[in-house]
Amino acid sequence: MTPSQDVDTVNVPNLDSEGYGNSDNDPLDELPGEIEMSLFDHLEELRLRIFYSLIAVAVGIIGCFFAVKPIVQLLEVPAQGVKFLQLAPGEYFFVSLKVAAYTGLILSSPFILYQIIQFVVPGLTRRERRLLGPVVLGSSVLFGAGLIFAYLLLIPAALNFFISYGADVVEQLWSIDKYFEFVLLLLFSTGLAFQIPIIQLLLGNLNIVSSERMISGWRYVIMGAVVLGAVLTPSTDPLTQSLLAGAVLGLYFGGVGLVKLTGK
């Protein structure tokens, strides 16, 4: 007998039958650790996530209400010494509630975002999970940058326009409720407008829209930025609208460059 006849034959398993040898199956598109959950389990988890988020919002609002006075004084700074009037009983109280609600929602937003991520992450592929860190961090930074941009540039520009326009005709005595409605709306809308690069990053990395297609529609982007600047700014002065429209354009083209850097 020859030595070759004594060697046992080793049967190599067919990996392709399990799908491992198939090059079409990208591991990044798989669901790691997928756990089957019934519809009732999904609804129960959603209920708990919403409940925890509401608790966080309530705690944030209550905490901000007890510290609302310095927040109000901070938001009054851009008015440059304009006197505020309480035109109805309890007007300042309801303004305090409104300011506490906005501030508490902003402060509790990281916890709310965490609850959203915990709910959706089991259904995300490895590729989609890799985007979570940059998206969450970028969204938080951009929202904060939007608040700072509105506080330092947009609000002073709008208020300066209104003050100088009627300075020689009317005395500047403003309703505190109308002022804070204007300021809070502008702050919040600007923070949301600054999320444009994050949306572009998601669309690009999910292969929905490429960077070339984003840049090819620049004419519509300019028109949309002008319309967005007019819609989001509660004032009608052209300077504020132009500042916001310019910021939107800068964010959009910056987002195109970011998508381009990721190779999409």
C-alpha positions in Angstrom: 0.0 0.0 0.0 1.3 3.4 -0.9 1.3 6.2 1.8 -1.2 8.2 -0.2 -3.7 5.4 0.3 -3.3 5.5 4.1 -4.2 9.2 4.4 -7.8 9.8 5.3 -9.8 12.0 3.0 -10.8 15.3 4.6 -14.1 16.5 3.6 -14.2 20.3 3.3 -17.6 21.8 4.1 -19.3 23.8 1.4 -19.2 27.3 2.9 -21.2 28.7 0.0 -24.3 26.7 1.1 -24.3 28.8 4.3 -23.8 32.0 2.4 -20.3 32.7 3.8 -18.5 32.3 0.5 -20.9 34.6 -1.3 -19.2 37.9 -2.1 -22.5 39.6 -2.4 -23.2 39.4 1.3 -21.4 42.4 2.9 -20.8 41.8 6.6 -21.5 45.5 7.2 -25.1 45.0 5.9 -25.8 42.3 8.5 -27.7 42.7 11.8 -25.3 41.7 14.6 -26.9 39.8 17.4 -30.4 40.0 16.0 -33.0 39.2 18.5 -36.6 38.3 17.5 -39.1 40.5 19.3 -42.9 40.4 19.0 -45.0 43.4 18.2 -46.1 43.6 21.8 -42.5 43.6 23.0 -41.7 46.4 20.6 -44.7 48.5 21.8 -43.8 47.8 25.4 -40.2 48.9 24.9 -41.4 52.0 23.0 -43.7 52.9 25.9 -40.9 52.6 28.4 -38.5 54.8 26.2 -41.2 57.5 25.9 -42.0 57.3 29.6 -38.3 57.7 30.5 -38.0 60.6 28.1 -41.0 62.4 29.5 -39.6 62.0 33.0 -36.3 63.6 31.8 -38.1 66.5 30.2 -40.2 67.1 33.3 -37.2 67.1 35.5 -35.4 69.4 33.1 -38.3 71.9 33.0 -38.8 71.9 36.7 -35.1 72.5 37.4 -35.0 75.3 34.8 -38.1 76.9 36.3 -36.4 77.3 39.7 -33.4 78.8 37.9 -35.3 80.8 35.3 -34.4 84.3 36.5 -30.7 84.2 35.3 -31.8 82.5 32.1 -34.3 85.3 31.4 -31.7 87.9 32.2 -29.3 86.3 29.8 -31.8 86.3 27.0 -32.6 90.0 27.6 -29.0 91.0 26.9 -29.3 91.3 23.1 -32.1 93.8 23.6 -29.5 96.4 24.7 -31.3 98.0 27.6 -34.8 98.1 26.1 -37.5 98.2 28.8 -39.9 95.3 29.0 -43.5 95.6 30.2 -45.8 93.1 31.7 -49.0 94.0 29.9 -51.3 91.5 31.6 -51.5 89.8 35.0 -49.2 86.8 35.1 -47.5 87.5 31.8 -44.0 87.2 33.3 -45.1 83.9 35.0 -46.2 82.4 31.7 -43.0 83.7 30.0 -41.0 81.9 32.8 -42.9 78.7 32.0 -42.1 79.1 28.3 -38.4 79.8 28.9 -38.2 76.9 31.3 -39.9 74.6 28.8 -37.5 75.4 26.0 -34.5 75.3 28.2 -35.5 72.0 29.9 -36.2 70.4 26.5 -32.7 71.4 25.3 -31.0 70.1 28.4 -32.9 66.8 28.4 -32.4 66.3 24.6 -29.2 64.1 25.1 -31.1 61.7 27.3 -34.0 61.7 24.8 -31.5 61.0 22.0 -30.0 58.1 24.0 -33.5 56.6 24.5 -34.2 56.8 20.7 -30.8 55.2 19.9 -31.5 52.4 22.4 -34.8 51.7 20.7 -33.7 51.7 17.1 -30.2 50.2 17.4 -31.3 46.5 17.4 -32.7 47.0 13.9 -29.6 48.7 12.5 -26.9 47.0 10.4 -23.2 47.3 11.2 -22.8 49.9 8.5 -25.6 52.0 10.0 -24.3 51.6 13.6 -21.0 53.0 12.5 -22.7 56.3 11.7 -24.3 56.7 15.2 -21.3 58.2 16.9 -20.5 60.8 14.3 -24.2 61.6 13.8 -24.9 62.1 17.5 -21.8 64.1 18.2 -22.1 66.2 15.1 -25.8 66.9 15.7 -25.2 68.0 19.3 -22.3 70.3 18.3 -24.2 71.8 15.3 -27.3 72.5 17.4 -25.2 74.3 20.0 -23.4 76.2 17.3 -26.8 77.2 15.9 -27.9 78.5 19.3 -24.7 80.5 19.6 -25.0 81.9 16.1 -28.5 83.0 16.7 -27.7 84.6 20.1 -24.6 86.5 18.9 -25.6 87.4 15.4 -29.2 86.9 14.3 -31.0 88.2 17.4 -28.8 91.4 17.7 -29.1 92.1 14.0 -32.9 91.8 14.1 -33.3 93.8 17.2 -30.9 96.5 16.0 -33.0 96.8 12.8 -36.3 97.3 14.8 -34.7 99.7 17.3 -33.1 101.9 14.8 -36.1 101.9 12.4 -38.5 103.6 14.9 -36.0 105.2 17.3 -37.1 108.8 16.4 -40.8 108.0 16.4 -41.6 105.6 19.3 -40.1 104.8 22.6 -38.8 101.3 22.9 -41.1 99.6 25.5 -41.7 96.0 24.5 -44.0 93.3 25.7 -41.9 90.7 27.5 -44.1 87.9 26.2 -43.7 89.0 22.5 -40.0 89.5 23.0 -39.4 86.0 24.3 -41.6 84.4 21.8 -39.4 86.0 19.1 -36.1 85.1 20.8 -37.0 81.5 21.6 -38.4 80.8 18.2 -35.4 82.2 16.5 -33.0 80.2 18.7 -34.8 76.9 18.3 -35.3 77.2 14.5 -31.7 78.2 13.9 -30.5 75.2 15.9 -32.7 72.9 13.8 -31.5 74.6 10.5 -27.9 73.8 11.6 -28.7 70.0 11.3 -28.5 70.2 7.5 -24.9 68.6 7.2 -26.0 65.7 9.4 -29.0 65.0 7.1 -26.6 65.2 4.1 -24.2 62.8 5.8 -26.9 60.3 6.5 -28.3 60.5 2.9 -24.8 60.1 1.4 -23.7 57.2 3.5 -26.9 55.3 3.1 -26.4 55.7 -0.7 -29.6 57.7 -1.2 -28.1 60.9 -2.6 -24.5 61.3 -3.8 -22.3 64.3 -3.3 -22.3 65.0 -7.1 -26.1 65.1 -7.1 -26.2 67.4 -4.1 -23.8 69.9 -5.8 -25.7 69.6 -9.2 -28.8 71.2 -7.7 -27.1 74.3 -6.3 -29.6 76.7 -8.0 -32.5 75.1 -6.1 -30.4 75.1 -2.9 -29.9 78.8 -3.1 -33.6 79.4 -3.7 -34.5 77.1 -0.8 -32.0 78.8 1.5 -33.6 82.2 0.8 -37.1 80.7 1.4 -35.9 78.9 4.6 -34.3 82.1 5.9 -37.6 84.0 5.3 -39.7 81.2 6.9 -37.6 80.5 10.0 -36.9 84.1 11.0 -39.9 85.6 12.9 -38.7 89.1 11.9 -39.2 90.6 8.4 -35.9 92.5 8.2 -33.7 91.5 5.2 -30.5 91.5 7.3 -31.6 88.6 9.6 -33.0 86.6 6.7 -29.8 87.1 4.7 -27.6 86.0 7.6 -29.6 82.8 8.1 -29.8 82.1 4.4 -26.0 82.6 4.2 -25.5 80.2 7.1 -27.8 77.6 5.5 -25.8 77.8 2.3 -22.5 77.5 4.1 -23.8 74.5 6.0 -25.1 72.9 2.9 -21.9 73.2 0.8 -19.9 72.2 3.9 -22.1 69.1 4.1 -21.4 68.3 0.5 -17.7 68.5 1.2 -18.1 66.2 4.2 -20.0 63.6 2.1 -17.3 63.9 -0.6 -14.6 63.1 2.0 -16.4 59.9 3.0 -16.2 58.8 -0.6 -19.9 59.0 -1.4 
